[in-house]
């Protein structure tokens, strides 16, 4: 009996390691995107609203609100929030458990410097929508590369 539980634990550890490596690979893909690369993708911003203050003197907790509306007949499957100038550009990757026609989110983010914050949504047909919102940061928050 004890042999079986050790065997199961080993499998669980291997599964966790595999999941972590897959997540790290997908995060690395998003982290590789620079401001120029994001702009060159020429993503449609239809149905996307980003509410971000134009100026922040405390970049540790900047309020961010997102509202997304998928085009007619389409659903939002996932979205990323990317700050290309941060040491770790991928702020959030959220895959919705059930695809939605509309989605809203309110959170706070941490930014390293003045930049455009991007929201990129992936629809159920693979199409991507994206929008950027500029923000001026007067005091940086990412001294420790987080």
N, C-alpha and C positions, 0 to 999 in steps of 0.2 A: 504494500500500500504506500509506504513512504517513497519507494522508487518511482511510482506513478506521479506523485505530487512534485518531486524534483524534476521529472521529465516535463511536466506541464509548466513549471516555473521557468525552465530553460526556454521553452517555446514562447512563453509570454514575454520574456526578456528580449528574445530575438525579434518578435513581432514589434515590440516597442522601439527597438533600435531601427528596424526597417521603416516604421512610420516616421520616426524622427528624421531619417536620412531623406525620405521622399519629401517631407515638408521643407527641409533645408534646401533641397534642390529646387523646389518650386519658388521658395522665397528668394533664392539667389538669382533666378530668372527675372523677378520683378526688381530686385536691387540693382541689376545691371542697367536699368533704364535711366538715362540721363534726361535732363530738361529738354535738350535738343531732340533726342530720340522720341520723347513723348509728343512734342510739338509736331514732329515730322509724320506721325501716324495719322494725322488729319482725322481724328475721331469726331463723330457727331455728338453734340451736346444736347440734342433734342430730349426734352423731358427731364433734364437734370438741373437741380438747383443746389448750389453750395453757399451756405451762409457762414462766412469766416470774417472776423474783423479785419479791416484793412491795415491796422497798426496794433502791435502788441508790445508792451513794455515788460511783460512777464511771459516768457516763452515756455515755461514749465507746464502751463495748463491753459491752452488756448481753446476757447469753445468753438466747436464745429458742428454744424447741423447740415444734414444732407437729405434731400427729397428727390426720389427718382420715380419716374413714370415710364414704363416700357411702352414702345410703340404698339398700336392696336394689333392684337393677335399674337403678341410676344410676351414672354415672362422674363423677369430678372432672376438669374440663377446664382450669381455671385458678384462681388465687387471688391476692389482693392482701393485703399487710400495710400497714396505714395507721396513722399516728400523727398524729391531727388537730391537735395543738398544735405540731408541728414546723414550721419555716419551709417545708420541702418535705415535706408529709404522706405522700406515697406512698413508702414505704420500699422495697417490692418488688412488682413485678407479674410473675408467672410463669405462662406458658402452657405446659402440659405437651404434649410432642410427641405422646404417646399418652395418651388419657384413662385414668385409673386409678380403681379402686374404693377404694384406700387410698393415702395419701401421708404421709410424714413428712419433716420438715426441721429441721435444727439450724443456727443461725447466731448472729451477734451483731449487735445494732442500736444505733443512736445516737439518743438522745432529748434534746429541748430542755428538757423540764420534766415535772412530775408530770402523768400523763394515763392514759387507757385506750388500750391498743394493740389494734387491730382486725385480725382475719383474716376476709376475705370470700372464700368459695369459690364458683365458678360451676360448676354441673353441666351435663351434656350436654343436658338439656332446657331450659336457660336459668334454672332455679331457682337462687337464691342462698342459701347458708348463711352465717351470720356469728356471731362471738363476740368479746367484748372481754375483756381482762385488765387490771386496774388496776395501776399501778406508781407508787411515790413516788420521785422523783428529788431527791437532796439537793444535787447540784452539776451545773449545766447544761453541755452539751457543744456546743451549736449557737450559738456566738457569731458565726460567720461566715455564718449563714443557709444552712448545708448540712444 
